[in-house]
Amino acid sequence: METIFPVYRKLDGFNRFYKIESEDVFIEVTFSQDQPKYQTIQAIQFPEKLRIRDMISCSFNYVPMSEEEIEKYFQ
């Protein structure tokens, strides 16, 4: 099945949100003292690519979110 990007995920139990833009790129939002910190990750090595696959497939503690639910974190 083909994935339509972007895909949105949350790490369950943590204040971490993800916008997966492709099989090789995602943006992570974390919060420190209620201030968002954005980091764009370009997957080059195989472990990073596996992490993105895990996020897409909702393995481990990754929870799917809709664009409407997560958009406030990516403004």
N, C-alpha and C positions, 0 to 999 in steps of 0.2 A: 504494500500500500504506500502510495506517495504522500509525503508530508507537505502540507501547505504552510508556508512560513509567512509571518512570524508565528511562533508558538509561545505560549506564556505558561510559566510554572512558578510554584512557591515551594520552598523547602519547609516541609511540615515541622512545626516546633521552633522555627527560627524566623527572624525578620529578614529573610532573604528572598528576593524576587528576581525572576529571570525572563528576559525577552530573547528567545532563540531566533536569530535572523536567518540562519542557514545551518547546514550540517557541520560547519566549521567556525561559526561566529555566534557569540551570545553576549548580552549585556547583563551584568549582575548589579542589583541595587541592594546595598546594605545600609543599616542605620546606626549612627553613633550619636548619642545624645539628641535623638530625634532629627538629626541632619542626614539627608541621603548622600551616599557615596556611590558613584557610578564607575564601573570598570568594564571595559570592552575586552573580551577574551577572544583571541584568534587561535583556534586549535591547530597546532602544528604537529605536535607529538601524539602518538597513538593513545596514551592515557587520557589526554584532553578530549580527543574525539570520542572515546568511550563514555566519558562523562556527559557529553552532549547527547549521545544515544540513550543513556540512562534517563536523562531529563525528558527527552521526547517520549520515551516509552513509559514514563512515570514509575520507573524502578526505584527501589529504596524508599526514601521519604519525599519524593517529588510529587506534588499535587497539581493537577491541571487547573488553570484559571482562564477565564474569558478575558478578552481585551477590555471589556467594560469594568470588570472587577479589579484589574491590575493597572489600568491607564493612569490612575492618580500617582503611581510610583514612578512613572516614566515621563512626566511632564517637565 
